[in-house]
Amino acid sequence: MNLRFKFIILFALLFSKNVLAQDSSLHTSKFTLSGFVDVYYSNNLNNPASNTQPSFIYNHSYHNHTAVNLALIKANYENDQMRANIGLMTGTYAITNLAAEPSLFQNIYEANVGIKLFKKHNLWFDAGVLTSHIGYESAISKDCWTLTRSISAENSPYYHVGAELTYTTKNEKLAASLLYLNGWQHMQRIPANSSLAGGWQIIYKPTKKISLTSCSFIGNDKPDTAKQMRYFHDFYSTWQVTKKFGLLAGFDIGMEEKAKDTLNEKYNYWYTPVLIARYAFSDKFIMAARIENYTDKNHVIVSHKGAEGSGITGASINTDFYFTQNALLRFEYKIYFNDKKVFENGSQFSNQNKIFSVSLAASF
């Protein structure tokens, strides 16, 4: 852990203690300090010379390494009218996923503050570094049904910088958010880009067992001189069929304007369906399986050659063991397919890529 990261953590803890002391007279105030650590070993059976997983993977991305994917410490403060979050991180996820960000921001998981606009209505305004409103997975593996992330999650935003307006009904069956953003997963706006970017999220829970989520992004992710509007929509549903068995189904689709001098079709498209099934044999023993396909023939998001043609098809199965409520051991076997030999296989290429991963994660 570098000196800058240690200093940031120390400052956050001292600051949060001071805030708590100043507001101790408010009996509704609440301060929490939490943490999460995910240590993993991942072996790519193709034995790539680069010692890394395919370029479209950002979590658990090192081959034949024992490494920390994510070590996160988070401070949260909340009372009736305001809330704030500071999350600081390190690990291979931060190294890989935030490689394009300025070094000062590469250890920030989230940093935001929010205010409740009306006492009698659950309407909040939050601003800062926000966890993404898109998708059913985050970088915190214990919160996801599978050990590693789906291709769609890895290649859509994990975080945003901007502002969010959120309203939740009193019965909590419906929540809707409207966002203004710097862009498609950027801490800072792209140079020479003055375009507005934003999105929305709608979560509807018709029953306790079913949840439907629709979320979108609209914006230009290039300088104004090369403006190409991007439109992206993510829809997914979770259904807890029985107490032990659950299903998650999702579909992403995106479109981006082609370069201005292109004479053929106006847009490039990419899309991905995914299905995950999860079965809890007991509170301590759970299994999940996933099938997915990611197609991006024009390389709007994924530059890997496997995204062309029929796309990258992935399948995985994982087994989870909870030693305690906060300690989780996970094993996963995953395979990617393509109709062409596009996956690194030693010094050659193959149409398959098999990966075995094991993770020990703990939260507090």
C-alpha positions as CSV (number, residue, x, y, z in Angstrom):
1,M,0.0,0.0,0.0
2,N,1.6,3.3,-1.0
3,L,2.0,6.3,1.3
4,R,-0.7,8.4,-0.5
5,F,-3.3,5.7,0.1
6,K,-2.4,5.4,3.8
7,F,-2.7,9.1,4.2
8,I,-6.1,9.2,2.6
9,I,-7.4,6.5,4.9
10,L,-6.1,8.2,8.0
11,F,-7.6,11.5,6.9
12,A,-11.0,9.9,6.2
13,L,-11.1,8.2,9.6
14,L,-10.2,11.3,11.5
15,F,-12.6,13.4,9.5
16,S,-15.5,11.0,10.1
17,K,-14.8,10.8,13.8
18,N,-14.9,14.6,14.0
19,V,-18.2,14.7,12.1
20,L,-19.7,12.1,14.4
21,A,-18.7,14.0,17.5
22,Q,-20.1,17.2,16.2
23,D,-23.5,15.6,15.5
24,S,-23.7,13.3,18.5
25,S,-26.6,15.4,19.8
26,L,-28.8,14.2,16.9
27,H,-30.2,10.8,18.0
28,T,-31.1,10.0,14.4
29,S,-27.5,10.3,13.2
30,K,-25.7,7.2,12.3
31,F,-22.0,6.6,11.4
32,T,-20.7,3.3,10.1
33,L,-17.3,2.1,9.1
34,S,-17.1,-1.1,7.0
35,G,-14.6,-3.0,4.9
36,F,-14.3,-5.7,2.3
37,V,-11.3,-7.8,1.1
38,D,-11.3,-10.2,-1.8
39,V,-8.2,-12.3,-2.3
40,Y,-8.1,-14.6,-5.3
41,Y,-6.1,-17.0,-7.4
42,S,-7.0,-17.4,-11.0
43,N,-5.6,-19.8,-13.5
44,N,-6.2,-19.4,-17.2
45,L,-5.8,-23.0,-18.6
46,N,-4.7,-21.5,-22.0
47,N,-1.6,-20.3,-20.1
48,P,-1.3,-16.9,-21.9
49,A,2.2,-15.5,-22.1
50,S,0.9,-12.2,-20.9
51,N,-0.1,-13.6,-17.5
52,T,-3.4,-11.7,-17.8
53,Q,-7.0,-12.7,-18.6
54,P,-8.6,-11.6,-21.9
55,S,-8.7,-7.8,-22.3
56,F,-12.4,-7.5,-21.6
57,I,-12.0,-8.8,-18.0
58,Y,-11.3,-6.2,-15.3
59,N,-12.0,-8.2,-12.1
60,H,-9.9,-11.1,-11.1
61,S,-7.8,-10.3,-14.1
62,Y,-4.4,-11.7,-13.4
63,H,-3.4,-15.2,-14.5
64,N,-1.4,-17.6,-12.2
65,H,-1.3,-14.9,-9.4
66,T,-2.5,-14.8,-5.9
67,A,-3.6,-11.3,-5.6
68,V,-6.1,-8.9,-3.9
69,N,-8.9,-8.1,-6.3
70,L,-10.4,-5.4,-4.1
71,A,-9.6,-4.1,-0.6
72,L,-12.1,-1.5,0.3
73,I,-12.7,0.6,3.4
74,K,-15.8,2.7,3.5
75,A,-17.2,5.4,5.9
76,N,-20.9,6.2,5.8
77,Y,-22.7,9.0,7.7
78,E,-26.4,9.6,7.6
79,N,-29.1,11.4,9.4
80,D,-32.7,12.4,8.5
81,Q,-31.7,15.1,6.1
82,M,-28.2,14.2,4.7
83,R,-25.9,11.3,3.9
84,A,-22.3,10.9,2.8
85,N,-20.1,8.1,1.7
86,I,-16.3,7.8,1.3
87,G,-14.9,4.5,-0.1
88,L,-11.2,4.0,-0.7
89,M,-9.7,1.0,-2.4
90,T,-6.7,-0.8,-3.7
91,G,-6.2,-4.1,-5.6
92,T,-6.0,-5.5,-9.2
93,Y,-9.6,-4.2,-9.9
94,A,-8.5,-0.7,-9.2
95,I,-5.3,-1.1,-11.2
96,T,-7.1,-2.5,-14.2
97,N,-10.4,-0.7,-14.3
98,L,-9.1,2.8,-13.4
99,A,-5.9,2.6,-15.4
100,A,-7.0,5.6,-17.6
101,E,-7.8,7.8,-14.6
102,P,-5.4,10.3,-13.1
103,S,-3.3,8.6,-10.3
104,L,-5.0,10.9,-7.7
105,F,-8.4,9.2,-8.4
106,Q,-7.3,5.6,-8.8
107,N,-7.9,4.7,-5.2
108,I,-11.4,6.2,-5.0
109,Y,-14.3,3.7,-4.9
110,E,-16.9,6.3,-4.1
111,A,-17.1,9.8,-2.6
112,N,-20.5,11.5,-2.5
113,V,-22.8,13.5,-0.4
114,G,-26.6,13.7,-0.5
115,I,-29.4,15.8,0.9
116,K,-33.1,15.0,1.4
117,L,-35.1,17.7,-0.4
118,F,-38.4,17.2,1.4
119,K,-39.1,16.0,5.0
120,K,-42.3,14.2,4.0
121,H,-41.1,12.7,0.7
122,N,-38.3,10.3,0.0
123,L,-36.6,12.5,-2.6
124,W,-32.8,12.7,-2.5
125,F,-30.2,14.7,-4.4
126,D,-26.7,13.1,-4.4
127,A,-23.5,14.3,-6.0
128,G,-19.9,13.1,-6.3
129,V,-18.3,9.8,-7.3
130,L,-21.2,7.4,-7.4
131,T,-21.5,3.7,-7.9
132,S,-23.0,3.0,-11.3
133,H,-26.8,2.9,-11.8
134,I,-26.3,0.4,-14.6
135,G,-26.3,-3.4,-14.2
136,Y,-26.9,-6.0,-11.5
137,E,-23.3,-6.5,-10.4
138,S,-20.6,-4.4,-8.7
139,A,-16.9,-4.9,-8.0
140,I,-17.8,-6.3,-4.5
141,S,-17.9,-9.9,-5.3
142,K,-19.8,-11.1,-2.2
143,D,-22.8,-9.1,-3.4
144,C,-22.9,-10.9,-6.8
145,W,-24.4,-14.3,-7.6
146,T,-21.2,-15.4,-9.4
147,L,-17.6,-15.1,-8.3
148,T,-16.4,-13.3,-11.5
149,R,-18.4,-10.6,-13.3
150,S,-20.4,-11.1,-16.5
151,I,-19.0,-9.7,-19.7
152,S,-21.8,-7.1,-19.8
153,A,-20.9,-5.8,-16.3
154,E,-17.2,-5.7,-17.1
155,N,-17.9,-3.6,-20.1
156,S,-20.4,-1.1,-18.8
157,P,-19.7,1.5,-16.1
158,Y,-18.8,0.5,-12.5
159,Y,-18.8,4.2,-11.4
160,H,-19.9,7.6,-12.4
161,V,-19.1,11.2,-11.5
162,G,-22.0,13.5,-11.4
163,A,-25.4,14.2,-9.7
164,E,-28.4,12.0,-9.1
165,L,-32.0,12.7,-8.2
166,T,-33.8,9.7,-6.6
167,Y,-37.4,9.2,-5.5
168,T,-38.7,6.2,-3.7
169,T,-42.3,5.5,-2.9
170,K,-43.5,5.0,0.6
171,N,-44.1,1.3,0.1
172,E,-40.7,1.0,-1.6
173,K,-42.1,-0.8,-4.6
174,L,-40.9,1.8,-7.0
175,A,-37.7,3.8,-7.2
176,A,-36.7,6.2,-10.0
177,S,-33.4,8.1,-10.5
178,L,-32.4,10.8,-13.0
179,L,-28.6,11.4,-13.5
180,Y,-26.3,14.1,-14.9
181,L,-22.8,12.6,-15.6
182,N,-19.3,13.5,-16.7
183,G,-19.5,10.7,-19.2
184,W,-19.3,6.9,-19.6
185,Q,-17.2,5.9,-16.5
186,H,-15.0,9.0,-16.3
187,M,-13.7,10.8,-13.2
188,Q,-13.1,13.8,-15.4
189,R,-14.8,14.9,-18.5
190,I,-12.9,14.0,-21.7
191,P,-10.8,16.9,-23.0
192,A,-12.5,19.1,-25.5
193,N,-15.9,17.5,-24.7
194,S,-18.7,19.9,-23.7
195,S,-21.6,17.5,-24.3
196,L,-24.1,16.7,-21.7
197,A,-24.4,13.1,-20.5
198,G,-26.9,11.4,-18.3
199,G,-29.2,8.5,-17.7
200,W,-32.0,7.1,-15.5
201,Q,-32.9,4.1,-13.5
202,I,-36.3,2.6,-12.7
203,I,-36.7,-0.2,-10.2
204,Y,-40.1,-1.8,-9.8
205,K,-40.9,-4.6,-7.3
206,P,-44.4,-5.9,-8.0
207,T,-44.0,-8.6,-5.4
208,K,-41.4,-9.5,-2.7
209,K,-40.0,-12.2,-5.1
210,I,-39.8,-10.2,-8.3
211,S,-37.7,-7.1,-9.2
212,L,-37.6,-5.4,-12.6
213,T,-34.9,-2.8,-13.4
214,S,-34.5,-0.5,-16.4
215,C,-31.5,1.8,-16.7
216,S,-30.0,3.9,-19.5
217,F,-27.1,6.1,-20.5
218,I,-27.1,8.9,-23.2
219,G,-24.1,10.9,-24.1
220,N,-21.1,11.6,-26.3
221,D,-17.8,9.9,-25.2
222,K,-15.5,11.7,-27.6
223,P,-14.3,15.3,-28.2
224,D,-16.7,17.7,-29.7
225,T,-14.9,17.6,-33.1
226,A,-15.5,13.8,-33.3
227,K,-18.9,13.7,-31.6
228,Q,-20.7,10.4,-31.7
229,M,-23.8,10.1,-29.5
230,R,-24.0,6.9,-27.5
231,Y,-27.4,5.3,-26.4
232,F,-27.3,2.4,-24.0
233,H,-30.1,0.5,-22.2
234,D,-29.8,-2.3,-19.6
235,F,-32.8,-4.3,-18.5
236,Y,-32.8,-7.1,-15.9
237,S,-35.1,-9.0,-13.7
238,T,-34.6,-11.1,-10.6
239,W,-37.1,-13.8,-9.6
240,Q,-36.8,-15.6,-6.3
241,V,-38.8,-18.6,-7.5
242,T,-38.6,-20.5,-4.2
243,K,-36.8,-19.8,-0.9
244,K,-33.8,-21.7,-2.3
245,F,-33.9,-21.1,-6.1
246,G,-33.5,-17.8,-7.9
247,L,-33.2,-16.6,-11.5
248,L,-31.7,-13.5,-13.0
249,A,-32.2,-12.6,-16.7
250,G,-30.8,-9.5,-18.4
251,F,-30.4,-7.9,-21.7
252,D,-28.1,-5.0,-22.7
253,I,-28.2,-3.1,-26.0
254,G,-26.2,-0.1,-27.1
255,M,-25.8,2.0,-30.2
256,E,-23.3,4.7,-31.1
257,E,-23.2,7.0,-34.1
258,K,-20.6,6.2,-36.7
259,A,-18.0,8.7,-37.7
260,K,-19.4,11.7,-39.6
261,D,-17.7,10.7,-42.8
262,T,-19.3,7.2,-42.8
263,L,-21.7,6.7,-45.7
264,N,-23.3,3.4,-44.8
265,E,-25.4,2.6,-41.6
266,K,-25.6,5.5,-39.2
267,Y,-25.0,3.5,-36.0
268,N,-22.8,0.8,-34.6
269,Y,-24.6,-1.7,-32.3
270,W,-23.6,-4.1,-29.5
271,Y,-25.8,-6.3,-27.3
272,T,-25.6,-9.0,-24.7
273,P,-28.1,-11.4,-23.1
274,V,-27.4,-13.2,-19.8
275,L,-29.1,-15.8,-17.6
276,I,-28.0,-16.8,-14.1
277,A,-29.5,-19.5,-11.9
278,R,-28.8,-19.7,-8.2
279,Y,-29.6,-22.5,-5.8
280,A,-29.0,-22.4,-2.0
281,F,-28.7,-25.9,-0.6
282,S,-28.3,-24.3,2.8
283,D,-27.4,-21.0,4.3
284,K,-23.7,-22.0,4.0
285,F,-23.6,-23.8,0.7
286,I,-24.8,-22.2,-2.6
287,M,-24.2,-22.9,-6.3
288,A,-24.8,-20.7,-9.3
289,A,-24.5,-21.1,-13.1
290,R,-24.4,-18.5,-15.9
291,I,-24.7,-18.4,-19.6
292,E,-24.1,-15.2,-21.7
293,N,-23.2,-13.8,-25.1
294,Y,-21.5,-10.5,-25.9
295,T,-21.5,-9.2,-29.5
296,D,-19.8,-6.0,-30.5
297,K,-18.8,-6.5,-34.1
298,N,-17.7,-2.9,-34.6
299,H,-15.6,-2.8,-31.4
300,V,-17.4,0.1,-29.9
301,I,-16.7,-1.1,-26.3
302,V,-14.7,-4.3,-26.6
303,S,-11.6,-4.3,-28.8
304,H,-11.0,-8.0,-28.4
305,K,-11.5,-9.8,-31.8
306,G,-13.8,-12.4,-30.1
307,A,-16.6,-9.7,-29.9
308,E,-17.0,-9.9,-33.7
309,G,-19.2,-12.2,-35.6
310,S,-21.2,-14.4,-33.3
311,G,-19.6,-12.7,-30.3
312,I,-18.1,-14.1,-27.1
313,T,-20.2,-16.8,-25.5
314,G,-19.5,-17.5,-21.9
315,A,-20.6,-20.2,-19.4
316,S,-19.6,-20.6,-15.8
317,I,-20.5,-22.5,-12.6
318,N,-19.5,-21.6,-9.1
319,T,-19.7,-23.1,-5.6
320,D,-19.9,-20.9,-2.5
321,F,-19.1,-21.8,1.1
322,Y,-20.0,-19.4,3.9
323,F,-17.7,-20.2,6.9
324,T,-19.4,-17.4,8.8
325,Q,-21.9,-14.7,7.7
326,N,-18.9,-12.5,6.8
327,A,-16.4,-15.0,5.4
328,L,-16.9,-16.6,2.0
329,L,-14.9,-19.1,0.0
330,R,-15.8,-19.4,-3.7
331,F,-14.7,-21.7,-6.6
332,E,-15.6,-21.0,-10.2
333,Y,-14.9,-22.7,-13.5
334,K,-15.6,-20.6,-16.6
335,I,-15.2,-21.1,-20.3
336,Y,-15.5,-18.6,-23.3
337,F,-16.3,-19.8,-26.8
338,N,-15.9,-18.2,-30.2
339,D,-16.3,-19.5,-33.8
340,K,-12.8,-18.3,-34.5
341,K,-9.4,-18.8,-32.8
342,V,-9.2,-15.5,-31.0
343,F,-8.1,-16.4,-27.5
344,E,-4.5,-16.4,-26.5
345,N,-3.3,-20.0,-25.9
346,G,0.4,-20.0,-25.0
347,S,2.2,-18.8,-28.1
348,Q,-0.8,-19.7,-30.3
349,F,-4.6,-19.0,-30.4
350,S,-7.7,-21.1,-29.6
351,N,-11.4,-20.8,-30.0
352,Q,-11.9,-21.6,-26.3
353,N,-10.6,-20.0,-23.1
354,K,-11.0,-21.9,-19.8
355,I,-10.4,-20.2,-16.5
356,F,-10.5,-21.6,-12.9
357,S,-10.7,-19.1,-10.0
358,V,-10.9,-19.4,-6.3
359,S,-11.6,-16.5,-3.9
360,L,-11.6,-15.9,-0.2
361,A,-13.5,-12.8,0.7
362,A,-14.4,-11.2,4.1
363,S,-16.5,-8.2,5.1
364,F,-16.7,-6.3,8.4
